[in-house]
């Protein structure tokens, strides 16, 4: 799927009352769909590469943690806040240009824990990284 085929980026502040944070803005991460159960976001490769000119592995983790944490906080709305307690990533490909398109799917949405899997692909659909994050829901 090409980035141009996705819905226009969402205004998170208007939708959920907060933005995605300064790191997401620096990395060019944009949300195109956003619910507790399913989200889609994009991130440019340019500006997020490591010394060999490919997308930095940590960029996948930032993208995945951002998506999973925001989705978990939507799930926790009115009951508390979600904060990450565990994350892992397996990188299976690399990107040198274009955009990464990430799809976040809830694996578990419970009372105290929320777990999401984020699959990152290039615009040709090749899987580049799989991130899994668990958030704990803390009452406020």
N, C-alpha and C positions, 0 to 999 in steps of 0.2 A: 504494500500500500504506500502510495506517495503522500507526503505531507499535504500537498495541495488538495488531496481527496478528503481530508478530514474537515470536520466543522471548524468554524472560526475559533480562535483561542477564547477561553472563558475569562471573565473578570471575577477572580476569586473573592476579592473584597466585597463586591456586590452580592455574590452568591452565598458565601459562607461567613462573611464578616471579617476575614483576615486575608492577607496576601500570602503568597507561598514562601516569602522570606527573601532576604538579601542574597543568599547563596544561589537560590533558584534564579533570581534575576540576573546575577553575574554570569551564570552558566547558560542563560537563554532558554530555560525550561518553560514551556507553555502547556497548560492543561486544555484539552479539547473536549473531554467528557469527564464527569466527576460525580460519583456516588460512593457510598460505603462498599458496595458490591463490585463495582467495575469502573475503571478510569482509563483514559488514554491521554498520554502526554508526549511531547516531542522535545528534542534537545539537539542543537547543532553540533556537528563534530568540530567545526572550526572554532578555535578559542578554547577547546577542551582536550587538546591532545597532549601526549607525553613526548619525550625527546625523539622518538623514532617516527613521529608524524601520524600515529594512530590514536584513536580515542583512548584516553586514560582510563584504566580499569576502575579507578575511584570515582570517575564521572558516572559510570553505571550505578554504583552504589549510592551516590548522592541522588540520582534520578529515582532509583527504587525506594530509598528511604523517604524521600519527599512524597512520592505517590502513596506509599503504604501508610505513612503517618497522617497525611491529610485525610485519606479515606477512613482511617481508624477514628480520627477526631470527628468526622461526620457521623460515624456509628455511635460514638460516645456522647454526642451532643445532648446537653441537658442533664447528663449523669456524671460527667467528669471530663478529664483530659486524657488523651492517649499519648504515651511516651514510649519510644523504642527500648526494648530490652535485649533483642537479639537480631542479628542480620547476617546473612551470608550471600555470597555471589559466586557463580561459576561462569567464567568467561570462555566462550566457545568459538568466537570469531572476532574480527576487528574491522573497524571502519576508518577510512582515510578522508572521507568527504561526505557532504550531504547532511542528512538528519537521521537521528535514531528515533524510532517510534516505539514507545513502551506501552504495554497493556498490563494493567494491574487488576488481578482477580482475587476476591476474598476466598480464603480457604476455610477460615473459621471466624465467625463474628459472635463472640460470647459476651457474658456479663462483665468479665474482668480481663479477657484477652481477645485480641484480634490478630489474625495472621493473614498476610497477603503474599501472593506470588506475582512478581513483575517480570514479564518477558520482554526483552529489548531486541528489536530487529532493525536491520537497515531498510532502506526504501525498496529494496528488491525482495524483502521478506525473509532474508537469512537471519536465523537466530544468532545473536551476538553474545548475549549474557542473560542469565536467569538469576534473579535476586529474590530472596525470601526474607520477610521481616515479621517479627512478632512485637506487638505493642501491648503494654499493660494499660488498663484503664483505671486511672486514679481518681477517686472522688474528690471534689473540691468543696 
